[in-house]
Amino acid sequence: MVSPPSPSSSSSSSSGLLTVNRHEPELISPAGDTPRELKPLSDLDGQDWLRFMLPLLLFYPQSPSMKGREDPARVVKEALAKALVYYYPLAGRIREGPDCKLGVDCTGEGILFVEADADVSLQELGDSMKPPCGFVNEVLCDVAESGDIIGCPLLSVQASIV
């Protein structure tokens, strides 16, 4: 289920190219019941040098057929909640067991979602979106800020509406 947005605070970041205004992060849990289980990970997954989150920046233009019809962030949140029923381990948390063995605790706690507003269109960004992207730190939100993966949401999604 999608939890209601918290009106308490938001954050903003700016580069010379764009300004991003982030809403309060929220957890999106599966839209239906999911199994509660522990899925052990391989020994390779437990290596210290692999314990990090991988940032991924994807750009999608807004479909002209959806213009003014529905809130894009709401559509993304509802779709994620439905998908998490089938991909339920993503709504869990990494736990560390005996001998530093990692597993996914399928708790259904949810993934992290941040809605953001940007003051620029994809067309205006042009080639600046190509790697190395000079504004990646303004666009991506590091909510955990610790660099540790234990107990953190396995997936964080930010939808920046332009």
LUMKOLGU-717176 format. One line per field, with one value per atom (N, C-alpha, C): residue in three letters; atom name; z, x, y. Coordinates in steps of 0.001 Angstrom, whole numbers, padded with zeros to 6 digits. Last residue first. Layout:
BEGIN
type [ala / ...] $
atom [CA / ...] $
z [Z / ...] $
x [X / ...] $
y [Y / ...] $
***
This chain:
BEGIN
type [val / val / val / ile / ile / ile / ser / ser / ser / ala / ala / ala / gln / gln / gln / val / val / val / ser / ser / ser / leu / leu / leu / leu / leu / leu / pro / pro / pro / cys / cys / cys / gly / gly / gly / ile / ile / ile / ile / ile / ile / asp / asp / asp / gly / gly / gly / ser / ser / ser / glu / glu / glu / ala / ala / ala / val / val / val / asp / asp / asp / cys / cys / cys / leu / leu / leu / val / val / val / glu / glu / glu / asn / asn / asn / val / val / val / phe / phe / phe / gly / gly / gly / cys / cys / cys / pro / pro / pro / pro / pro / pro / lys / lys / lys / met / met / met / ser / ser / ser / asp / asp / asp / gly / gly / gly / leu / leu / leu / glu / glu / glu / gln / gln / gln / leu / leu / leu / ser / ser / ser / val / val / val / asp / asp / asp / ala / ala / ala / asp / asp / asp / ala / ala / ala / glu / glu / glu / val / val / val / phe / phe / phe / leu / leu / leu / ile / ile / ile / gly / gly / gly / glu / glu / glu / gly / gly / gly / thr / thr / thr / cys / cys / cys / asp / asp / asp / val / val / val / gly / gly / gly / leu / leu / leu / lys / lys / lys / cys / cys / cys / asp / asp / asp / pro / pro / pro / gly / gly / gly / glu / glu / glu / arg / arg / arg / ile / ile / ile / arg / arg / arg / gly / gly / gly / ala / ala / ala / leu / leu / leu / pro / pro / pro / tyr / tyr / tyr / tyr / tyr / tyr / tyr / tyr / tyr / val / val / val / leu / leu / leu / ala / ala / ala / lys / lys / lys / ala / ala / ala / leu / leu / leu / ala / ala / ala / glu / glu / glu / lys / lys / lys / val / val / val / val / val / val / arg / arg / arg / ala / ala / ala / pro / pro / pro / asp / asp / asp / glu / glu / glu / arg / arg / arg / gly / gly / gly / lys / lys / lys / met / met / met / ser / ser / ser / pro / pro / pro / ser / ser / ser / gln / gln / gln / pro / pro / pro / tyr / tyr / tyr / phe / phe / phe / leu / leu / leu / leu / leu / leu / leu / leu / leu / pro / pro / pro / leu / leu / leu / met / met / met / phe / phe / phe / arg / arg / arg / leu / leu / leu / trp / trp / trp / asp / asp / asp / gln / gln / gln / gly / gly / gly / asp / asp / asp / leu / leu / leu / asp / asp / asp / ser / ser / ser / leu / leu / leu / pro / pro / pro / lys / lys / lys / leu / leu / leu / glu / glu / glu / arg / arg / arg / pro / pro / pro / thr / thr / thr / asp / asp / asp / gly / gly / gly / ala / ala / ala / pro / pro / pro / ser / ser / ser / ile / ile / ile / leu / leu / leu / glu / glu / glu / pro / pro / pro / glu / glu / glu / his / his / his / arg / arg / arg / asn / asn / asn / val / val / val / thr / thr / thr / leu / leu / leu / leu / leu / leu / gly / gly / gly / ser / ser / ser / ser / ser / ser / ser / ser / ser / ser / ser / ser / ser / ser / ser / ser / ser / ser / ser / ser / ser / ser / ser / ser / pro / pro / pro / ser / ser / ser / pro / pro / pro / pro / pro / pro / ser / ser / ser / val / val / val / met / met / met] $
atom [N / CA / C / N / CA / C / N / CA / C / N / CA / C / N / CA / C / N / CA / C / N / CA / C / N / CA / C / N / CA / C / N / CA / C / N / CA / C / N / CA / C / N / CA / C / N / CA / C / N / CA / C / N / CA / C / N / CA / C / N / CA / C / N / CA / C / N / CA / C / N / CA / C / N / CA / C / N / CA / C / N / CA / C / N / CA / C / N / CA / C / N / CA / C / N / CA / C / N / CA / C / N / CA / C / N / CA / C / N / CA / C / N / CA / C / N / CA / C / N / CA / C / N / CA / C / N / CA / C / N / CA / C / N / CA / C / N / CA / C / N / CA / C / N / CA / C / N / CA / C / N / CA / C / N / CA / C / N / CA / C / N / CA / C / N / CA / C / N / CA / C / N / CA / C / N / CA / C / N / CA / C / N / CA / C / N / CA / C / N / CA / C / N / CA / C / N / CA / C / N / CA / C / N / CA / C / N / CA / C / N / CA / C / N / CA / C / N / CA / C / N / CA / C / N / CA / C / N / CA / C / N / CA / C / N / CA / C / N / CA / C / N / CA / C / N / CA / C / N / CA / C / N / CA / C / N / CA / C / N / CA / C / N / CA / C / N / CA / C / N / CA / C / N / CA / C / N / CA / C / N / CA / C / N / CA / C / N / CA / C / N / CA / C / N / CA / C / N / CA / C / N / CA / C / N / CA / C / N / CA / C / N / CA / C / N / CA / C / N / CA / C / N / CA / C / N / CA / C / N / CA / C / N / CA / C / N / CA / C / N / CA / C / N / CA / C / N / CA / C / N / CA / C / N / CA / C / N / CA / C / N / CA / C / N / CA / C / N / CA / C / N / CA / C / N / CA / C / N / CA / C / N / CA / C / N / CA / C / N / CA / C / N / CA / C / N / CA / C / N / CA / C / N / CA / C / N / CA / C / N / CA / C / N / CA / C / N / CA / C / N / CA / C / N / CA / C / N / CA / C / N / CA / C / N / CA / C / N / CA / C / N / CA / C / N / CA / C / N / CA / C / N / CA / C / N / CA / C / N / CA / C / N / CA / C / N / CA / C / N / CA / C / N / CA / C / N / CA / C / N / CA / C / N / CA / C / N / CA / C / N / CA / C / N / CA / C / N / CA / C / N / CA / C / N / CA / C / N / CA / C / N / CA / C / N / CA / C / N / CA / C / N / CA / C / N / CA / C / N / CA / C / N / CA / C / N / CA / C / N / CA / C / N / CA / C / N / CA / C / N / CA / C / N / CA / C / N / CA / C / N / CA / C / N / CA / C] $
z [-014311 / -014969 / -015779 / -011486 / -012417 / -012986 / -010629 / -010752 / -011856 / -008481 / -009692 / -009694 / -007195 / -007171 / -008505 / -005275 / -006533 / -006305 / -004022 / -003814 / -005177 / -002663 / -003857 / -003432 / -000200 / -001294 / -002583 / 002762 / 001635 / 000478 / 005189 / 004334 / 003282 / 006591 / 007140 / 006303 / 005201 / 006190 / 006730 / 003657 / 003045 / 004036 / 004153 / 004585 / 003977 / 003486 / 002635 / 003014 / 004726 / 005518 / 004653 / 003384 / 003662 / 004465 / 002712 / 003775 / 004270 / 000612 / 001862 / 002998 / -001800 / -000945 / 000431 / -004826 / -003398 / -002612 / -007844 / -007021 / -005544 / -008668 / -009045 / -008142 / -007775 / -007520 / -007752 / -008668 / -007219 / -006867 / -011491 / -010878 / -009370 / -013211 / -012158 / -011413 / -015194 / -014267 / -013127 / -016216 / -015957 / -014864 / -018563 / -017121 / -016874 / -019842 / -018926 / -019436 / -020743 / -021085 / -020080 / -020134 / -019466 / -019715 / -021769 / -020408 / -019622 / -024192 / -024049 / -022642 / -022735 / -023925 / -023639 / -021025 / -020521 / -021665 / -022551 / -022141 / -021632 / -022758 / -023972 / -023627 / -020160 / -020715 / -021973 / -018480 / -019246 / -019754 / -015116 / -016456 / -017170 / -012366 / -013101 / -014529 / -010787 / -011403 / -012263 / -007870 / -008964 / -009479 / -006632 / -006754 / -007944 / -004336 / -005438 / -005448 / -003466 / -003282 / -004526 / -001777 / -002917 / -002546 / -000892 / -000644 / -001910 / -000347 / -000981 / -000719 / 002439 / 001312 / 000781 / 004207 / 004709 / 003602 / 003690 / 003110 / 003587 / 004505 / 005533 / 004970 / 003868 / 003111 / 004091 / 004193 / 005085 / 004402 / 002482 / 002322 / 003216 / 003977 / 003472 / 003303 / 004503 / 004210 / 003699 / 007059 / 005937 / 005744 / 009183 / 008207 / 006971 / 010944 / 010017 / 008887 / 011185 / 011688 / 010581 / 009163 / 010117 / 010643 / 008281 / 008414 / 009514 / 005846 / 007234 / 007219 / 003811 / 003948 / 005442 / 003567 / 004026 / 004062 / 001107 / 002360 / 002705 / -001348 / -000264 / 001100 / -002937 / -003003 / -001895 / -002575 / -001842 / -001878 / -004316 / -002894 / -002174 / -006916 / -006658 / -005183 / -006682 / -007406 / -007158 / -005194 / -004813 / -005445 / -006516 / -005329 / -004813 / -008442 / -008859 / -007662 / -006873 / -007517 / -007904 / -006128 / -005090 / -005666 / -008666 / -007840 / -006778 / -009406 / -010211 / -009413 / -007474 / -007525 / -008322 / -008131 / -006806 / -006826 / -010774 / -010510 / -009160 / -010307 / -011205 / -010934 / -008701 / -008151 / -008979 / -010499 / -009311 / -008703 / -012421 / -012781 / -011571 / -012021 / -011377 / -011672 / -015167 / -013858 / -013327 / -017232 / -016879 / -015481 / -018141 / -017436 / -016967 / -020432 / -020025 / -019394 / -021539 / -020101 / -019591 / -024170 / -023920 / -022440 / -024014 / -024335 / -024049 / -021356 / -022524 / -022787 / -020445 / -020107 / -021391 / -020914 / -021201 / -020807 / -018582 / -019388 / -019656 / -017592 / -018009 / -018899 / -014815 / -016029 / -016333 / -013039 / -013452 / -014789 / -010270 / -011665 / -012009 / -007842 / -008348 / -009847 / -005828 / -007161 / -007653 / -002573 / -003432 / -004766 / -001360 / -001682 / -002525 / -000918 / -000046 / -000280 / -002153 / -002904 / -002089 / -000425 / -001529 / -002420 / 001311 / 001769 / 000624 / 000072 / 000060 / 000448 / -000181 / 001136 / 001190 / -002721 / -002359 / -001030 / -002513 / -003325 / -002954 / -001088 / -000439 / -001203 / -001759 / -001986 / -001214 / 000675 / -000487 / -000607 / 001722 / 001885 / 000568 / 002572 / 001376 / 001514 / 004822 / 004715 / 003524 / 004610 / 004608 / 004553 / 004079 / 005040 / 005150 / 000955 / 001907 / 002845 / 000878 / 000353 / 001397 / -000072 / 000844 / 000137 / -001985 / -001486 / -000541 / -002658 / -002668 / -002151 / -000689 / -001680 / -001525 / 000162 / 000437 / -000611 / 000132 / -000642 / -000422 / 002268 / 001961 / 001175 / 001317 / 001888 / 001488 / 001766 / 001342 / 002023 / 000943 / 002018 / 001500 / -002204 / -001165 / -000117 / -003582 / -003164 / -002075 / -006297 / -005020 / -004623 / -008170 / -007828 / -006428 / -010820 / -009399 / -009167 / -013211 / -012775 / -011269 / -013773 / -014855 / -014441 / -011579 / -012514 / -013590 / -009145 / -009861 / -010815 / -006035 / -007275 / -007840 / -003983 / -004390 / -005758 / -001124 / -002430 / -002712 / 000646 / 000485 / -000937 / 003031 / 001715 / 001643 / 005540 / 005057 / 003654 / 006109 / 007093 / 006528 / 004734 / 004360 / 005200 / 003492 / 004704 / 004326 / 001647 / 001724 / 003008 / 002798 / 002424 / 002545 / 001313 / 002494 / 002080 / -000605 / -000670 / 000586 / 000000 / 000000 / 000000] $
x [008870 / 009284 / 008149 / 009413 / 008389 / 008834 / 011190 / 011309 / 010362 / 011021 / 010365 / 010432 / 013193 / 012832 / 012213 / 013435 / 012993 / 012682 / 015368 / 014939 / 014604 / 015491 / 015250 / 014771 / 015873 / 016657 / 016512 / 016246 / 015412 / 016299 / 018583 / 018089 / 017124 / 019760 / 018559 / 017973 / 022870 / 022148 / 020964 / 024367 / 023171 / 022324 / 025909 / 025701 / 024403 / 025921 / 026692 / 026522 / 024469 / 025487 / 026402 / 022366 / 023533 / 024620 / 019736 / 020408 / 021636 / 019192 / 018439 / 019136 / 020331 / 020918 / 020277 / 018903 / 018727 / 019310 / 019925 / 019788 / 019756 / 020263 / 019078 / 018865 / 022650 / 021456 / 020181 / 024444 / 024276 / 023066 / 024329 / 023828 / 023598 / 025147 / 024199 / 023641 / 026817 / 027344 / 026413 / 027319 / 026252 / 026710 / 029621 / 029378 / 028398 / 026478 / 027620 / 028846 / 023931 / 024825 / 025978 / 022631 / 022168 / 023106 / 023528 / 024079 / 023632 / 022201 / 023335 / 023918 / 019157 / 019902 / 021008 / 017693 / 018896 / 019777 / 015512 / 016470 / 017772 / 014157 / 014680 / 015731 / 013318 / 014322 / 014956 / 013088 / 012536 / 013668 / 013273 / 013827 / 013192 / 012951 / 012580 / 013104 / 011389 / 012559 / 012097 / 010317 / 009966 / 011252 / 009866 / 010628 / 010116 / 009275 / 008772 / 009550 / 010675 / 010786 / 010228 / 010437 / 009996 / 010107 / 011732 / 011725 / 011326 / 009684 / 010803 / 010654 / 008718 / 008534 / 009825 / 008255 / 008345 / 008200 / 008185 / 007116 / 007140 / 010171 / 009314 / 008116 / 012282 / 011114 / 010040 / 015493 / 014370 / 013142 / 018024 / 016949 / 015800 / 021283 / 020021 / 019039 / 024761 / 023662 / 022437 / 026957 / 026155 / 024942 / 028693 / 028502 / 027736 / 028357 / 029491 / 029354 / 024788 / 026058 / 027111 / 023505 / 023381 / 024740 / 022106 / 023358 / 023199 / 019668 / 020036 / 021343 / 018023 / 019193 / 019481 / 014451 / 015686 / 016803 / 011789 / 012388 / 013652 / 010894 / 010258 / 010799 / 012164 / 012623 / 012024 / 010671 / 011936 / 012476 / 008343 / 008281 / 009625 / 007369 / 008811 / 009020 / 004628 / 005310 / 006822 / 004134 / 003460 / 004194 / 005417 / 006068 / 005375 / 003609 / 004746 / 005403 / 001917 / 001390 / 002527 / 003692 / 003014 / 002458 / 004364 / 005390 / 004750 / 001889 / 002472 / 003551 / 001610 / 000636 / 001180 / 003836 / 003712 / 002752 / 003201 / 004418 / 004305 / 000835 / 000808 / 002013 / 001835 / 000824 / 000762 / 003483 / 004073 / 003104 / 001626 / 002604 / 003216 / -001740 / -000484 / 000542 / -003456 / -003194 / -001862 / -003838 / -004844 / -004665 / -001842 / -002985 / -004022 / -000769 / -000638 / -001939 / -000892 / -001155 / -001146 / -000135 / -001504 / -001883 / 002577 / 001620 / 000172 / 004441 / 003634 / 002636 / 007480 / 006077 / 005301 / 010509 / 009659 / 008213 / 012766 / 011608 / 010800 / 015952 / 015122 / 013995 / 017676 / 016921 / 016039 / 020419 / 019661 / 019001 / 021384 / 021015 / 020090 / 023763 / 022839 / 022603 / 023906 / 024294 / 023309 / 025182 / 024023 / 024527 / 027316 / 027029 / 025763 / 029243 / 028190 / 028011 / 031338 / 030082 / 028943 / 033413 / 033588 / 032351 / 032613 / 032602 / 032667 / 030464 / 031799 / 031705 / 028002 / 028409 / 029777 / 027683 / 026933 / 027387 / 029186 / 029698 / 029001 / 027513 / 028730 / 029331 / 024079 / 025276 / 026463 / 021435 / 022197 / 023453 / 018319 / 019769 / 020418 / 015440 / 016082 / 017586 / 012945 / 014322 / 014952 / 009523 / 010556 / 011927 / 006293 / 007303 / 008319 / 004705 / 005265 / 006270 / 002199 / 003416 / 003946 / -000857 / -000090 / 001108 / -000544 / -001229 / -000337 / 001074 / -000367 / -001176 / 004059 / 003280 / 001780 / 004804 / 004797 / 003939 / 006804 / 005729 / 005832 / 007635 / 007767 / 006552 / 008950 / 007914 / 008171 / 010569 / 010580 / 009465 / 009126 / 009525 / 009518 / 010295 / 009286 / 009827 / 012816 / 012372 / 011308 / 013526 / 012840 / 012266 / 016247 / 015375 / 014835 / 017273 / 016949 / 015962 / 019993 / 018632 / 018505 / 022530 / 021677 / 020220 / 024010 / 023789 / 022780 / 022042 / 023295 / 023038 / 020497 / 020581 / 021986 / 017964 / 019358 / 019384 / 015893 / 016134 / 017625 / 013366 / 014714 / 014895 / 010696 / 011216 / 012616 / 008300 / 009503 / 009834 / 005578 / 006419 / 007644 / 003698 / 003869 / 004907 / 004147 / 004299 / 004561 / 001779 / 002961 / 002964 / 000618 / 000370 / 001628 / 001846 / 001606 / 001426 / 000405 / 001133 / 000812 / 000826 / 000000 / 000882] $
y [017132 / 018378 / 018950 / 015258 / 015714 / 017070 / 012548 / 014002 / 014455 / 010032 / 010489 / 012012 / 007716 / 009139 / 009477 / 004844 / 005420 / 006887 / 002263 / 003640 / 004222 / -000920 / -000125 / 001248 / -001968 / -002528 / -001725 / 000003 / -000443 / -000908 / -001403 / -000315 / -000862 / -003475 / -002853 / -001731 / -002893 / -003696 / -002892 / -001232 / -001804 / -002593 / 001948 / 000573 / 000052 / 004581 / 003699 / 002235 / 006477 / 005805 / 004959 / 007634 / 008456 / 007766 / 007017 / 006266 / 007020 / 008779 / 008898 / 008182 / 010432 / 009395 / 009511 / 011090 / 011344 / 010177 / 012616 / 011417 / 011777 / 015321 / 014571 / 013359 / 016294 / 017095 / 016281 / 014389 / 014564 / 015413 / 014724 / 013498 / 013661 / 016689 / 017061 / 015854 / 015726 / 016726 / 017092 / 012515 / 013486 / 014454 / 011524 / 011676 / 012822 / 010358 / 010215 / 010950 / 012745 / 011643 / 011570 / 015051 / 013831 / 012659 / 017019 / 017016 / 015786 / 017051 / 016140 / 016102 / 018200 / 017787 / 016796 / 019788 / 019132 / 018631 / 020564 / 021592 / 020978 / 018138 / 018760 / 019814 / 017741 / 016837 / 017433 / 020959 / 019846 / 018956 / 022189 / 022098 / 020901 / 022159 / 023373 / 023387 / 019366 / 019986 / 021158 / 017784 / 018681 / 019307 / 014446 / 015689 / 016493 / 011868 / 012680 / 013988 / 008883 / 010329 / 010999 / 005842 / 006655 / 008128 / 002708 / 004143 / 004889 / -000183 / 000511 / 001999 / -002340 / -001441 / -000859 / -004438 / -003057 / -002028 / -007104 / -006294 / -004858 / -008830 / -008244 / -007493 / -010990 / -010540 / -010070 / -010512 / -010734 / -010135 / -011889 / -010913 / -011342 / -012268 / -012798 / -011654 / -013020 / -012111 / -012854 / -013907 / -014411 / -013501 / -013525 / -012429 / -012868 / -015634 / -015658 / -014634 / -015246 / -015773 / -015836 / -012512 / -013602 / -014036 / -009502 / -010223 / -011263 / -008596 / -008890 / -009678 / -006331 / -007191 / -007354 / -006369 / -005744 / -006785 / -006089 / -006551 / -005784 / -005556 / -004809 / -005212 / -007396 / -006004 / -005139 / -009745 / -009589 / -008150 / -009367 / -009051 / -008995 / -009146 / -009001 / -008642 / -009233 / -010302 / -010306 / -006967 / -008206 / -009389 / -004919 / -005490 / -006745 / -004068 / -004901 / -005586 / -002452 / -003658 / -004604 / -000419 / -001207 / -002510 / 000621 / -000009 / -000905 / 001713 / 000636 / -000106 / 003717 / 002619 / 001436 / 005363 / 004748 / 003561 / 006149 / 005384 / 004671 / 007608 / 006451 / 005556 / 009659 / 008749 / 007457 / 010975 / 010356 / 009342 / 011993 / 010960 / 010259 / 012411 / 012775 / 011680 / 012556 / 011959 / 012451 / 014544 / 013544 / 012987 / 016261 / 016829 / 015825 / 013948 / 015354 / 015857 / 011483 / 011573 / 013014 / 011739 / 011294 / 011403 / 012367 / 013438 / 013032 / 011064 / 010736 / 011862 / 012482 / 012299 / 012040 / 010610 / 011770 / 011455 / 009427 / 009071 / 010335 / 008417 / 009548 / 009041 / 007117 / 006853 / 008059 / 006243 / 007420 / 007130 / 004511 / 004383 / 005535 / 003463 / 004492 / 004296 / 000754 / 001175 / 002229 / 000404 / 000642 / 001170 / -002228 / -000829 / -000775 / -004563 / -004029 / -002526 / -005713 / -005655 / -005045 / -005904 / -004965 / -004878 / -007973 / -006583 / -005585 / -010504 / -009893 / -008417 / -011698 / -011232 / -010578 / -012706 / -011501 / -010900 / -015057 / -013951 / -012636 / -016705 / -016231 / -015057 / -015669 / -016479 / -015906 / -015290 / -014855 / -015703 / -016678 / -016550 / -016114 / -015219 / -015769 / -015581 / -015742 / -015289 / -015989 / -014556 / -015582 / -014938 / -014127 / -013678 / -014806 / -013381 / -014346 / -013678 / -010764 / -011395 / -012375 / -009160 / -010005 / -010627 / -006079 / -007268 / -008042 / -003996 / -003736 / -004926 / -003495 / -004242 / -004003 / -000034 / -001467 / -002178 / 002642 / 002037 / 000533 / 005310 / 003887 / 003424 / 008529 / 007671 / 006227 / 011734 / 010326 / 009538 / 014874 / 013955 / 012511 / 016135 / 015988 / 015018 / 018248 / 016914 / 016993 / 020070 / 020232 / 018882 / 021030 / 019906 / 020130 / 023019 / 022998 / 021862 / 023051 / 022783 / 022878 / 024160 / 023698 / 023505 / 024737 / 025822 / 025463 / 023010 / 023195 / 024352 / 022450 / 023197 / 023151 / 021030 / 021138 / 021795 / 020721 / 021287 / 021273 / 018932 / 019433 / 019904 / 019168 / 018827 / 019390 / 018188 / 018847 / 018424 / 017426 / 018089 / 018787 / 016023 / 017417 / 018141 / 012871 / 013662 / 015115 / 010966 / 011806 / 012618 / 007760 / 009141 / 009976 / 004745 / 005551 / 007005 / 002285 / 003536 / 004330 / -001170 / 000000 / 001250] $
***
